[in-house]
Structure formats: C-alpha cells, structure tokens
Amino acid sequence: MLYMLDILSNQMRDNVSKFEEYRRGNSSKILFIIVCVVLLLIAALVSLSVGTRIGFGRTAEVVFNHLTGVTYPKRSPEWWEDYYIFQNVMPEVVVAIIAGAGLAVTGVIMQSIMNNPLADPYTTGISSGASLGAVTAIIMGYTFSSIAGEMGIVSNAFIGAMVPALIIILLSKRVGNSPATIILIGTAISYFFNALTTLIMITADSEALQSAYMWQIGSVAGVSWSSIPLMLVIVTASSIFAILLSRSLNLMTLGDESARSLGMDAERLRMVCIMVSSFLIASIVSYTGIIGFVGLVSPHIVRFVVGSDNRFVIPASIVAGALLLTVALMLSRLLNSFGYIPIGVVVSFIGAPIFLYLVVRDKSGREIW
Amino acid sequence: MVNSKSLQKKMYLSSARKKIMFILLCAILTVIVFIYYLKVGFYSTTMSDIFEIISAHFTGKEVDYQADLIIWGKRIPRAIMAVFCGASLAVGGAVIQTVLRNPLTDSYTTGISSGAFLGVTLFLILDISLIPSAQNLSLVFNAFLFSLIPVAAILVVSGKKRVTASRLILTGIAVMYLFSATSTLLMVSTDHETLSEAYSWRIGTLANTGWISVPIVVTVTVICILFLFSKSREFNIVSAGEKVAQSLGVNSKKVTVMALIVVAFMTASSVSFTGTIGFVGLVAPHISRIFIGSDCRYLIPASAFVGALFLLSMDAIAKVSGDLGLPVGVISALIGAPLFVIILVKNKKTAWDI
C-alpha cells in the first residue's frame, strides 16, 4: 500500500516537473519571438539610414520627430530629409517587413497542409502564374485590365497568380485533394505556365528578356506607399487567420486520417488554406516579384529553435521572415554603391549559411519536421 | 486455404505480367518513335534513304554528303541523346522520390541544376573554367564539376551521426539557394546578351548534340540504371520507412546517400551536355507510378522507357515547331503538363495515397 502511494506521489512529482519544464520551454520560445521583434525594429531603423547620406542618429531623430508630429517649413533641408526618408526609403522597408512576414506564414501553412518539408508558398504554382502575367505585360505590353505602365504589370501579376489556385480548386472536385494530388497538380501547372513564360521570353529581344528576368528575381526597390495598404490588410488578416488555426494545422501534420478521427475536416481546411494563401501571396508578388527562400526556409530555421508546434512556429516565423527580409534589404542597400544587388539574392546569401549551420550543428537528431 | 493461396499467387502473377506488358509496350513505342524521329524535320527523307545511310556507315558505301551530314551527323546522335537523357532523368526522379518518400522531388533535388548553372554562368560571364585546356568542352566540364558540389555537401553532412532524410535534402536545398543566388548575381551584373545566352542554356535543349557526347552519356546512363535496378529491393524497403528498414536489416541512410550519389552522377553527366531539361524527371516517374504502382523492380524500368519515349516524342515535336525549333523543355511542359493532369484526373489516384 505504502509502496503504491510512493509510486503515485513519484508520478505526480514527475508530472509537476514536466509541466514546469513545459512552461519553461514556452517562456524561452516567447523570448525568442521577442528578441526577433527587437532585432526587427533595429534592422528596420538601420536600413532606413544605410545607403543614404543621412546618418543613423539623424535618421532616428527624423523618424521620431515625424511620429511626434513635428513639422518643418517646406523645402527646408530638414523637410527634404523627412521627405526622402518617408517617401523613398520607408516604403521599401515596410514592404520588406510585410512581404517577409507574409511569405513566411504562407510557408508554414503550406508545409503543414501538404505535410511536406519541401513545400513553400509557390508550391501550388502561384509564382509561375504571376510570372506569366508580369512577363506578358513587360514583353508583349499586353495587360488584362488595360491599365498601362507599372500598375499594368502589378494587376497582370495579381490576376495571373490567382489562376493556378482556381485550377486546383476546380480540379480537386474531380480528383480529391490529398496532399500528393495537389502537389502534383500544382507542379504540373507550374511547369506549364513557366513554359509559356519561357516561350515569351525566348522570342523577346535580349533587353526585354533582361527586364523580365529582373522582375522574376524579386525586388522591393521603387515601391511607393500606394502599394502598401492592400498588402498590409491581406497579410495581417491572413496571419491572424493562421494563428487562430494553428491547432488545426498541427492536426493536419498527423495526416488526413488522424485529423478526421479527431473530428476535423482536413480536406476542407486544406482548400480554405490554399485560397487564403494564394490571395496573400498574390498581393505580395505582384508588387515585389518572386522572392524565393524566405517562405521555404524561415519556418525551418524557426523550428530549430521553437520545435514544431504551430502555435509557436507561426508567430515566430512571421517575425523571423520579416527580420530575414529586412536584414536582406539593409545589406542590399548597403552594397548598392558597388552595384545593384536584388534583395532576393541577398536573402539567399544570408539565409542559406545560417540554415546550413543549423542543420550541421544540431545534434539532437530529433525529426523537427 | 490452399486454393486461396494459389489464387493470390495467380493474381500476383497476372498483375506482374501486366506490368511487364506495360514496360514492353513503352519499349516498342520508343523504337517506333525513334525511327519516325529520324524521318521528321526540316530536311525530309524517306525510310529507305535512312536505312541506306545507316548501312553505308557499316559497309563503307558512298552516299549523298548532305543527307549523310543531316541524318548521321545530326539526327541520330540527337535521337540517341533524347532516349538516354529521358531515361536517366526519369530513373533518377523515380529513385529519388522513392528513397526520400517525397513526390515533390526529382533528379535535380540534390542541387544539380543550380550547381551546373553556376558552372555555366562562371564560364560565360567571368570566363572562369576549371579545365581551360578542354576548349569547346570547358563549359561541359564546368557544368559537370560544379553540379557535383551540392551532392558533396550532402555527403559531408550525412557523415554526421543522426541525420534524417529530410535534413539531408534540406542541406541540398540550402546549397542550391546559395548557388543560384550566386549565379543570379552574375546574371544581374552582366550585359543583356550574355544573360540571354546563359538563360537559354538553363532552359535546356537537345539541338546542339553531336556524336562527341553520345558515348559518355550512353555508357554512364546504362551502367547507373543497371546499378540502380539491382538495388531496387533495397529502395522498396527504404520507402517503407526508417523503422521498417531497420528491422529488416537495411541501413536506410546508407542506401539513401548511395542513391543520391549515383543519381547525381548520372544526371550531371547528361545535364552538362544538354542544359537543365525539366519536367520529364518529375513527371515520367509519376505517370509510371499511376500505371504500375510503386514497386521499384517495375518502376525503374518503366520510368526509363516512359522517360525515353516522352523526351523523344517531345523533341520530335520541338524540332519541327517554329522556324529554328523550340527548346524541348518548353514543349515537354506545354504538352506534358495537361497530359499529366488528364491522366491524374482519369485515374483518380497517384499511387502515393494508397
């Protein structure tokens, strides 16, 4: 009897200590997110000041003054500084933050609903559709919406990006929507649209090809405030959506069968997620072009630190993705004096070594995926 | 009891026979398309001319110089190349998809395409070649040697103790991004004409094939496919999951790494001549899977013939489309993607879901 009590109390103690451990684990995860947020703010401020002649301290001052409502006489040197920072540089930084967050959160959603570590925001073929739309505007000068110029490219890319998702949704009625089926259809669509893009690109002269190629690499240079509201609203709404669904997304990674036995309609959730992420990614890539790497790798980097529970992976990825892209923007602006280096390139250069280091260093051998 | 066992055996045999029939059918179709391939093109010939030209090379008879140049000098090596590139890309894709248990992967997943492309951009833009004395083949050597670097990185990481398959592949992807970022940087910094040259290499084409590449590609492909085929039982076991493999005494990491290396070598040897031809390596295995299932003993030969047949037919179309012909990669995707979706919709299964 005593012996049994002993076991029981031991077990209880074990449970208590496990609970403690769990809580401690959680607080370190939250700490990680907070650290990322702080770093993000610093990186954003630094990227406002690099590549300009206005120093870091002065930039911080101008931003602070602007936010507290200080006004300058028109066309005074201070006014010009304020104008330059807020009209030319700030939109780029804000877009980098929003795009990074949006790409990363979509990466998590895709990897969860496809149950595949290689899935990324572009797995359903969004990038190929957007490319096709943009390239038709750039090379052939044809726009779906008869809007000319820069906005013509944006609207074309947006409409193009929605086509693959529509095809997938229509086809999934016929073939069901298991992860494998969607991945295969998405890949087929990607190849098809990319082939059309290639066809247009090889018939173009080499200068038009160059500008189309530049669009595809992805860049935040030259964005203005007018492009931000749409992106901001969609990314914020989808991020909240993802955070609210994080428990369901956890269940999805167990496979459709297990999710169903736990009372969840996995197939419907998958369709909803695909629609939301298509909309989200379309709103980003139509302004920035195809920025790779962030969406695939930020969730993986985050998983090394916070584990694979989506309740933490999603917020942490949002912040980490934004941080990664902002740092990339900072470096890209810093190196601008040596020649134009697009943000999509820089992000691979800083992200890939970090990622490799994490893969090589990690000795736990736990299957984070 | 005995009856049901014999019935099961009979059913198994009949399904095996069906699979072999499918493979044979693809092989026969490949031969037919091969012969037809020699006939079509800008320069039209008859069947008897073709046979005359081929036999002339063995008997030493005199034939029309121009016809000989086109048929023997261009079309035959290009057709052979299409067959073996198609087979090697498809088998590579089938094996990689099996050992990594991931339908999103293909023969380029280990980073071969980005490595090869970096080698090419280094050569075209910065004029860096690893073997400068090779002259015309410098570009090929560059592409070949660089394409093997990502897989070498995977090999180094795999030496560490507890590395899972998904880690291995993510390593390859990280290296891939690093490489493609470097080549993008080079592409951005160069003038638009060099960019367009490098871009057209990346699309991949069989149009520039001559006899020089044929012996290498054929030998490497045949040896590698036979080797992979001989390991198909082990691949089947690995595809059942790490725990199953362990309990059956198969070291799944060792098999995976071996498969990655052999496939990388095989793919690199053909890609460095043709450029990165996409689509066939991903889709030919999936099409084969839909018809004959995931058993590697059948999947590997079936993928080889489906890939060969597919690339050969697509190149035949690519050859006659447009004034100067279009890249085979573009045609494969334009025709192959809808075809693939139709097959998928008709069969309503992908062999991954069972």
Interface residues (C-beta under 8 A of the other chain):
Chain A: N116 P117 L118 A119 T123 L171 R174 V175 G176 S178 A180 T181 I183 L184 I185 T187 A188 I189 Y191 F192 N194 A195 L196 T198 L199 M201 I202 S206 E207 L209 Q210 Y213 M214 I217 G292 F293 L296 V297 H300 G339 Y340 I341 P342 G344 V345 V346 S348 F349 G351 A352 P353 F355 L356 V359 V360 K363 S364 G365 E367 W369
Chain B: N102 P103 L104 T105 T109 A153 V157 K160 K161 R162 V163 T164 S166 R167 I169 L170 T171 I173 A174 V175 Y177 L178 S180 A181 T184 L185 M187 V188 S189 H192 E193 L195 S196 Y199 S200 I203 G278 F279 L282 V283 H286 L326 P327 G329 V330 I331 S332 A333 L334 G336 A337 P338 F340 V341 L344 V345 K348 T350 W352 D353
